[in-house]
Amino acid sequence: MEKTQKDHLEDTLDELVEDKLTRFKDKLGETTFQGRKIAEGVIEKAKSVKEAVLLISTYSKKQAAEITVSILKAINEPELAEELEKKTRAVVNVEGVESSPPHAGVPGEVEEVIEDPVSLLRTHKVRLIEVLSKHPGLVVQGANSQGLLSIRKYRNIRSIRDPNEKTEKLLDHIIGKGSGAAQAFIDLLRTLQNDFPALPAELIAGVPGEVDEVIEDPVSLLRTHKVRLIEVLSNDPSPVEQGAHSQGLLSDRKYKHIRSINDPNEKIAELLDFIIGKGSGVVQQFIELLKTLKNDFPALPAELLGVNRN
């Protein structure tokens, strides 16, 4: 099977050593192309696979390749840039990343049209307020866990009592952060389709021709289902925190700290963040723990419990 544009981007980014990848992310966070920009908070948390998806979902495939090649040259990686340029046959204007006009393309070739995520959110804003206001806390928590809200903004939005006003405030904030944040928010909504079945189909539909990647890494799985897990486990956090402690996943000090948190949502979010930060081995043990608690939490995501890494 021939490699896709996303595959080439992933392969290239995987070649970067840690300090060069950090410089790449810094440059990407500064890059604005035809009015579109990826939110820096989203970039900071991205791995190479996620970064490739961010590039393609924010820009067209051709633009994503052009921007990547340009940044590689800027961070003194000319060989990687040349190799990617050959593979993707990109036409690069290194000096004009921020103002390059769209390429005309080959006569008769139809350029894929991807609607700007900001415009998508604006178009469906009224409907989103109606749908998401049924359970705004879930969306606000999700946006916070994805790095789309600062701590101050998260607390501010959470403090709003009216669900319609809370949802509108969240949407206005996301829209104001630009295309990258808007796309990350749309991706979040796609993971919440079961919770909000009335979401506009046009908004949550995938990019034509793109097949969602099957992610088996336990850390990625836990991140994917983090919002849903917070909602489910916060109904009774004690069995989870006690189980994690008894399994040796929490030190006595960390266990006492998490138990001292009064808000059940914050308690579970803190626990999940700690587990995720410990790496794949600990995360898999935590998933195995959740499997033993599925009778206590019947609403746990089936995709999460169905993974067997033995």
ZAMARFI-750803 format. One record per atom (N, C-alpha, C, CB): residue in three letters; x, y, z. Coordinates in steps of 0.1 Angstrom, whole numbers, plus 5000, padded with zeros to 4 digits. Atoms other than C-alpha are relative to their C-alpha. Glycine has a CB too. Layout:
BEGIN
ALAXYZ...
//
This chain:
BEGIN
MET500849885000MET500050005000MET500950135000MET499050005012GLU499249885001GLU501450344990GLU499750095012GLU499750084987LYS500249914988LYS502050595018LYS499350124996LYS501450045005THR500849885001THR499750885022THR500850125003THR498750005008GLN499349874996GLN500651255026GLN500250005015GLN499150124996LYS499950004986LYS500051205063LYS501149915005LYS498749965007ASP498950104997ASP502450905064ASP501350074998ASP499949884991HIS498849935003HIS505151115048HIS500450115011HIS500050064986LEU499849904990LEU504651395073LEU500449945013LEU498750085002GLU499750074988GLU504751155102GLU501449955000GLU499049885003ASP498650055002ASP507950985089ASP501050115002ASP500149934987THR499049895000THR509651315085THR500150065014THR499650114991LEU500049954986LEU508651445120LEU500749915010LEU498650045004ASP499450114991ASP509751115136ASP501650014999ASP499549874996GLU498649995002GLU513251185122GLU500750115009GLU500450024985LEU499549884992LEU513651505143LEU500449965014LEU499050115000VAL499750034986VAL515551475175VAL499350105009VAL501650025002GLU500949934991GLU513951625206GLU500150154999GLU500249965014ASP499949865001ASP515451975204ASP499650064987ASP501550045003LYS500549955013LYS514752005167LYS498550004999LYS500649924989LEU501550015000LEU511151885172LEU499450125008LEU499649875006THR500549894992THR510752155199THR500150134992THR500950025013ARG499949885009ARG512052425174ARG499049994989ARG501450004994PHE501050015010PHE509752285148PHE498650055005PHE499949854995LYS501349964993LYS506752325172LYS499950155002LYS499849935013ASP500049864997ASP507852675181ASP499750084987ASP501350055005LYS500249945013LYS508052775144LYS498549984995LYS501049944989LEU501350035005LEU504752605136LEU499050095008LEU499649855002GLY500949924992GLY503052795165GLY500050154995GLY500450005014GLU499949865005GLU504253125149GLU499550024986GLU501550055000THR500349995014THR503153035114THR498550024997THR500449874993THR501349975004THR500053185099THR500049994984THR499550155004PHE500150035014PHE499053065064PHE498650034995PHE500549864996GLN501349975005GLN496153225045GLN499050025011GLN499649894990GLY500949964989GLY494653345078GLY499849885010GLY498750044994ARG500250114991ARG494953005095ARG501249975008ARG499649874992LYS498950024991LYS496952915125LYS499649895010LYS500450135007ILE500350114990ILE497252615148ILE500350065014ILE500949884998ALA499949954987ALA496752705185ALA501349945007ALA498849975009GLU498850054994GLU500052685204GLU499849905011GLU500850125005GLY500250104990GLY498552505233GLY499749864995GLY498850055009VAL500250135006VAL497452235210VAL501349944995VAL499050014988ILE498750055005ILE500852205194ILE500949955010ILE500750124992GLU499150044989GLU502652175227GLU499849865004GLU499950105012LYS500350134995LYS500851855235LYS500149894989LYS498649995006ALA500150095012ALA501151705200ALA501349914999ALA499850074988LYS498950085005LYS503351405191LYS500050014985LYS499849855005SER499949985015SER504451355155SER498749964993SER501249914995VAL501350045007VAL501251165145VAL499050115002VAL499549865006LYS501049904998LYS499051425161LYS500350134993LYS499850035015GLU499649885007GLU501051705146GLU499749994985GLU501550025002ALA500350015014ALA500651565111ALA498550014998ALA500549864995VAL501449995002VAL496951535116VAL499550145002VAL499249915011LEU500349864998LEU496851895130LEU500250084987LEU500850055011LEU499649935012LEU498652015099LEU499049984989LEU501449964995ILE500950035011ILE496351845074ILE498650045003ILE500049854998SER501349964997SER493151925093SER499850155000SER499649955014THR500149855000THR494052295096THR500250064986THR501150065009TYR499749955014TYR495452335060TYR499649894990TYR501550044999SER500150105010SER495052145028SER501249915000SER499750054985LYS498950095000LYS497351845022LYS501250074994LYS499749874993LYS498949945007LYS499452044998LYS500650115008LYS499550064986GLN499549894991GLN499752345022GLN500749945012GLN498850095004ALA499350064988ALA500652115051ALA501449964996ALA499249885005ALA498750045004ALA503551975031ALA500950124998ALA499949924987GLU499349885003GLU504652325020GLU500550065013GLU499250104992ILE499649944988ILE504652455055ILE501149925007ILE498850025009THR499050094993THR506552155069THR501450014993THR499549864999VAL498749985007VAL509252185042VAL500650135004VAL499849994985SER499449874997SER509652555049SER500550015014SER498950104998ILE499549994986ILE509952515086ILE501349915002ILE498949955010LEU498850084999LEU512452225082LEU501250074995LEU499849874992LYS498949925005LYS514652455061LYS500450115010LYS499650064987ALA499749894991ALA514352725087ALA500749955013ALA498750075005ILE499350054988ILE515552495115ILE501249924996ILE499049915008ASN498850065005ASN518452375094ASN500049854998ASN501250045009GLU500250145003GLU517152045083GLU499849984985GLU498949935008PRO500249995014PRO517652085045PRO499849864994PRO501250064993GLU500150145006GLU518051705038GLU498649955002GLU501049915006LEU501450044997LEU514751625055LEU499050074991LEU499750015015ALA500949915008ALA513051915037ALA500049954985ALA500550155001GLU499950045014GLU514351805003GLU499449864998GLU501549994996GLU500650135001GLU513351445009GLU498550005001GLU500549905011LEU501449984999LEU509851545020LEU499450074987LEU499650085012GLU500549935012GLU509551784991GLU499949914988GLU501050124997LYS500150105011LYS510351504966LYS498949915001LYS501349934999LYS501050104998LYS507951264982LYS498650064998LYS500149955014THR501349945000THR505051504983THR499850094987THR499750085012ARG500149915012ARG505951704951ARG499550145003ARG499349934989ALA500649874996ALA505252024970ALA500850114992ALA500250025015VAL499449885005VAL505852364954VAL500150105011VAL499250054988VAL499849924987VAL507352564982VAL500550144997VAL501049935009ASN499649865000ASN507752934986ASN500550035014ASN498950104995VAL499549994987VAL510052955016VAL499850145006VAL501449965000GLU500049864995GLU510053335018GLU498650055002GLU500750094990GLY501449954999GLY506253365017GLY499049915006GLY499550044986VAL500950094994VAL504753115040VAL498750075005VAL500749935012GLU501149934994GLU502553375056GLU499150074990GLU500450105010SER500849935010SER501353535024SER499949934986SER500550134998SER500050075013SER501653274996SER498649994995SER500749875001PRO501450025005PRO498653274973PRO499849854997PRO499850084987PRO500350145003PRO496852944966PRO500649974986PRO498549975000HIS499550045013HIS498452744938HIS498949964991HIS501049885002ALA501050035010ALA496552714906ALA499749854998ALA500350074987GLY500150145002GLY497252344903GLY500049974985GLY498749955006VAL500150055013VAL497152134872VAL498750024994VAL500449854999PRO501349985006PRO494452224847PRO499249885000PRO500250054985GLY500950125000GLY491451994851GLY500149935014GLY500449914989GLU500050064987GLU492551894886GLU499250075010GLU501549995005VAL500949944990VAL490051954914VAL500750015013VAL498749925000GLU499449984987GLU491552094945GLU499049975011GLU500650155002GLU500950044989GLU490051944977GLU499750135008GLU500749895009VAL500449884993VAL488052214995VAL499649965014VAL498750064993ILE500350024986ILE488152205033ILE499550135006ILE501349945007GLU500649874994GLU485852455050GLU500850035012GLU498549985002ASP499349954989ASP487552665075ASP499349965013ASP500250165000PRO500750044988PRO486852525110PRO499350115008PRO501049925009VAL500649894993VAL486152865124VAL498750034994VAL500950134999SER501349975007SER483452925097SER499049895004SER500350014985LEU500950114997LEU482052585105LEU499450025014LEU500849865000LEU500649984987LEU481652665142LEU499150125000LEU501150025010ARG500949885001ARG480153005134ARG498749964993ARG500750114992THR501250045008THR477752845109THR499049925009THR500349924988HIS500850084992HIS476552595135HIS499950045014HIS500549854999LYS500049954986LYS476852805166LYS498749995007LYS500550145000VAL501350004994VAL473152845173VAL499649855004VAL498950064991ARG500450144998ARG472552465169ARG500949945011ARG500149924987LEU499150054990LEU475652385190LEU499650055014LEU501450044997ILE500549954987ILE474352605219ILE498849925005ILE499750154999GLU501250074996GLU471052425218GLU500449855004GLU499049994988VAL499750144997VAL472652075218VAL500949995012VAL500749944988LEU499050014989LEU475652125241LEU499650055013LEU501350074995SER500449944987SER473852325267SER499249895008SER499150124997LYS500650114992LYS472151995277LYS500949955011LYS499549894991HIS499050054990HIS475351895294HIS501350084997HIS500349854998PRO498849925003PRO477852185291PRO501349975008PRO499750145002GLY498850034992GLY480152065319GLY500949904993GLY499549945013LEU499250105007LEU481251765298LEU500950064989LEU499149904994VAL499249935011VAL482351995269VAL501050095006VAL499050074991VAL499149914994VAL483952245291VAL501249935006VAL499450095011GLN498950084994GLN485951975309GLN500949954989GLN499449885008GLY499250055012GLY486951825275GLY500950114994GLY499049954990ALA499249905006ALA488152155261ALA501150045009ALA499150134998ASN498949974990ASN490152215293ASN501149894999ASN499550015014SER499050115000SER491751865291SER500850004987SER499349875002GLN499349995012GLN492751935255GLN500950124999GLN499050004988GLY499249885000GLY494552255264GLY499550124993GLY501349964994LEU500649895007LEU492052485248LEU499650115009LEU498849954992LEU500449904990LEU491352675280LEU501150025010LEU498749965007SER499149974989SER493652845304SER499349975013SER500550155000ILE500650034987ILE493052765341ILE499050115004ILE501149995011ARG500949894997ARG491553115345ARG498750004992ARG500750134998LYS501250005009LYS489253085315LYS499149885004LYS500549994985TYR500750124996TYR488252735326TYR499150035012TYR500949885002ARG500749974988ARG487252855360ARG498950104997ARG500950055011ASN501049905003ASN485453155346ASN498849944993ASN500650114991ILE501150065007ILE483352945322ILE499249915009ILE500549934987ARG500750094991ARG482552685348ARG499150075010ARG501149915008SER500849924989SER481252955372SER498750054994SER500950115005ILE501249955006ILE478553055347ILE498949905002ILE500250034985ARG501150104996ARG475252895359ARG499149974988ARG499250065011ASP501050025011ASP473052945328ASP500749914989ASP499650134994PRO499350095009PRO473952645305PRO500150064986PRO499249874999ASN499949945013ASN473152845273ASN501150104999ASN498750064996GLU499049894999GLU475353135284GLU501449935001GLU499850095011LYS498850074998LYS478052885295LYS500649954987LYS499949895010THR499650065013THR478152715261THR500350114990THR498849914994GLU499749895010GLU478053035241GLU501350075004GLU498950115001LYS498749944995LYS480953175262LYS501249914995LYS500050025015LEU499050105005LEU482952855254LEU500250014985LEU499649865004LEU499950005015LEU482252865217LEU500650134995LEU498649994994ASP499449885004ASP483053235214ASP501550005003ASP499450125008HIS498550004996HIS486453175232HIS500749914990HIS500149945014ILE499450095009ILE487252885209ILE500150064986ILE499349864999ILE500049935014ILE486353075177ILE501050115000ILE498650064997GLY499049894999GLY488453365189GLY501449965000GLY499750085012LYS498650055000LYS491553145192LYS500549964986LYS500149895010GLY499650035013GLY491553075155GLY499849854995GLY501450024998SER500350125007SER491452775131SER500549875008SER500550004986GLY499550114993GLY493752545151GLY499249955012GLY501450035004ALA500850034988ALA491752565183ALA498649954996ALA499950125009ALA501450045005ALA488452545163ALA500049854995ALA499650094989GLN499950145005GLN489652225146GLN500249905012GLN501249994990ALA499850094988ALA490852075179ALA498649985008ALA501050055009PHE501350014993PHE487352155194PHE499149914992PHE499450145002ILE500950085009ILE485551995164ILE500449855002ILE500250044985ASP499650134998ASP487751685169ASP499549955014ASP501649995000LEU500550034987LEU486751685206LEU498549964999LEU500150115010LEU501450035001LEU483051695196LEU499849874993LEU499350114991ARG500250135006ARG483551395174ARG500149885010ARG501149984989THR499850104990THR484651195204THR498849995010THR501350025008LEU501149994991LEU481451305222LEU498649974992LEU499950145006GLN501250025008GLN478951195195GLN499049925007GLN500349944986ASN501050084993ASN477350935217ASN499350085011ASN500749885006ASP500649924989ASP476751195244ASP499150114994ASP501150065008PHE500849905007PHE475351445219PHE499649964986PHE500850145000PRO500450055013PRO473651255191PRO499450104991PRO499149885002ALA500649905009ALA472051565178ALA501050104994ALA498950085008LEU499049925006LEU475351725168LEU499850014985LEU501449965004PRO500149995014PRO475251865133PRO500949914992PRO500350154995ALA499250105007ALA476351595109ALA501150064991ALA499149924991GLU499049935009GLU478151845086GLU501250045008GLU499450134994LEU498849954991LEU480351955116LEU500949885004LEU499450075012ILE499250114995ILE481451615128ILE500449904990ILE499249935011ALA499650095010ALA481851445095ALA501550024998ALA499350034986GLY498649995003GLY485451355087GLY500450064987GLY500649865001VAL499549945012VAL487551505060VAL499949894989VAL501550045001PRO500250105010PRO486651325027PRO501349944996PRO499450074988GLY498950075004GLY489051055018GLY501049965011GLY500850084990GLU499150034989GLU490651045052GLU499449895009GLU500350125009VAL500550114991VAL490350725073VAL500650025014VAL500549864994ASP499549984987ASP490550765110ASP500949895004ASP498850005010GLU499050094996GLU493650605124GLU499649925012GLU501350075002VAL500350084988VAL493150315148VAL501150015010VAL499749854996ILE498949984990ILE495050395179ILE499949905011ILE499850155007GLU500050114990GLU496050105202GLU500850035012GLU500549884993ASP499249964989ASP498550275224ASP499250045012ASP501050124996PRO500849974989PRO497150275259PRO499950145005PRO500449915012VAL499949854997VAL498250635266VAL499050074991VAL501450054999SER500949935010SER496450755234SER498649965003SER500449964986LEU501450054997LEU493350545244LEU499550085011LEU500049855002LEU500549934988LEU493150705278LEU499850154997LEU501049985012ARG500249865003ARG493651055264ARG498750014991ARG501250054992THR501249995009THR490950985237THR498749995008THR500049884990HIS501350024993HIS488350875263HIS500050085014HIS499849855003LYS499949934987LYS489451115291LYS498850075004LYS501250104999VAL501249924997VAL486451335289VAL498949915005VAL499550094988ARG501050104996ARG484051045290ARG500349945014ARG499849904989LEU499650064987LEU485950885319LEU499850095011LEU501549964999ILE500349904989ILE485751205340ILE498550005003ILE500550144996GLU501450004998GLU482051205335GLU499549885007GLU499250024986VAL500550134994VAL481550835344VAL500649985014VAL500449894990LEU499350034987LEU484150795372LEU499750105011LEU501449994997SER500349894990SER483251125389SER498749975008SER500050134994ASN501250034992ASN479950975400ASN500349935013ASN499149914991ASP499650074988ASP481850765425ASP501549985000ASP499249875003PRO498550015002PRO485650835425PRO500749905009PRO500650135002SER499350084990SER486450625456SER500549874996SER499149985012PRO499550135004PRO486650275441PRO501250014990PRO498949924993VAL498949985010VAL488950415413VAL501350045007VAL499650104989GLU498849954994GLU491350605435GLU500549895010GLU499750135008GLN499550104991GLN491450325461GLN500649884992GLN498849955008GLY499550115009GLY491950065433GLY501450034995GLY499149974989ALA498749965005ALA494750265418ALA501150005011ALA499950144994HIS499050004989HIS496450295452HIS500349865004HIS499450075012SER499750144996SER496049925460SER500849934990SER498749935002GLN499250065011GLN497549835426GLN501450064999GLN499350024987GLY498649945000GLY500650045434GLY500250114989GLY501049904998LEU499949905011LEU499850305407LEU500150145006LEU498749994991LEU499949874993LEU499650585433LEU500949985013LEU498650065004SER499350004987SER502150655461SER499150055011SER501350104999ASP500849964988ASP500750715496ASP499850154999ASP500649965013ARG500149865000ARG501451085492ARG499050054989ARG501450074998LYS500949965011LYS499751115458LYS498649965003LYS500549934987TYR501450054997TYR496750905470TYR499450105010TYR500149865006LYS500649904990LYS496251145500LYS499750134993LYS501050025011HIS500249875007HIS496551445477HIS498749994992HIS501250034991ILE501250015009ILE493951315452ILE498749995009ILE500149884991ARG501150014991ARG491651215481ARG499550135006ARG500349905011SER500349874994SER491851565495SER499250104991SER501350065005ILE500749925010ILE490351715463ILE498549985002ILE500449974986ASN501450014997ASN486651795470ASN499249984987ASN499550125007ASP500850005012ASP485351845434ASP500349864993ASP500450114991PRO499850135006PRO484851495419PRO500550004986PRO498749925000ASN499449995013ASN485551605384ASN501550035000ASN499250114992GLU498649974999GLU488851765393GLU500849895006GLU500150135009LYS499450114994LYS489651465414LYS500449894990LYS499149935011ILE499850105010ILE489251225385ILE501050054989ILE498749964993ALA499149945010ALA490951465361ALA501550005005ALA499650154997GLU498750014994GLU493951485384GLU500649865000GLU500050055015LEU499550145000LEU494151105387LEU500349964986LEU498849915006LEU499750045013LEU493951055350LEU501250064994LEU498850034991ASP498849935005ASP496551315342ASP501349945006ASP500050155004PHE498950074994PHE498851145367PHE500449874994PHE499849995016ILE499850135006ILE498350805353ILE500550014986ILE498649925000ILE499549985014ILE498850925317ILE501550045000ILE499150114993GLY498649954999GLY502051095328GLY501049895003GLY500150115010LYS499150114996LYS503450765341LYS500449914988LYS499449925011GLY499650085012GLY503550605306GLY499149884998GLY501449965001SER500850115005SER502150305288SER499849895010SER500649954987GLY500150114991GLY502850045314GLY499050025011GLY501349975006VAL500949974989VAL501050215342VAL498650034994VAL500450135007VAL501349985006VAL498250325319VAL499349874997VAL500150084987GLN500650135003GLN497649965308GLN499549935013GLN501049914993GLN500550064988GLN497449855344GLN498750075005GLN501150025011PHE501249924996PHE494850135350PHE498849954992PHE500350154998ILE501050065008ILE492850005321ILE499549875005ILE500450004985GLU500450134995GLU492949655335GLU499250025013GLU501349925003LEU500749974988LEU491749805368LEU498550044997LEU500750115008LEU501349965005LEU488849965350LEU499149884996LEU500150114989LYS500850125004LYS487849635335LYS499449925012LYS500949904992THR500550064988THR487449495370THR498950085007THR501149975010LEU501049914994LEU485149785379LEU498850034990LEU500650135004LYS501049975010LYS482949765348LYS498549985005LYS500249924988ASN501450024994ASN479949645369ASN499650125008ASN500049875009ASP500249884992ASP480349955391ASP499750124991ASP501150035010PHE500149895009PHE480650185361PHE499649944986PHE501350074999PRO500550075012PRO478450025333PRO500250094987PRO498649965001ALA499949915012ALA478850345311ALA501450024996ALA499450135004LEU498649995005LEU482650295307LEU500149984985LEU500949915008PRO499950025015PRO483650325270PRO500449864997PRO501150104994ALA499850145004ALA483449985254ALA501449984993ALA498949954991GLU498750015008GLU486450065231GLU501249995009GLU500150124991LEU498950004990LEU488650115262LEU500149875007LEU499850115010LEU500050124992LEU487649805280LEU500349884991LEU498749975007GLY499850125009GLY487949585248GLY501449984996GLY499250034988VAL498650015004VAL491649645244VAL500749895009VAL500850135002ASN499350104993ASN493749345254ASN501550014996ASN499549864997ARG498549985004ARG497549415255ARG500849885006ARG500550135006ASN499250104994ASN498549085271ASN500849934989ASN499149905007
//
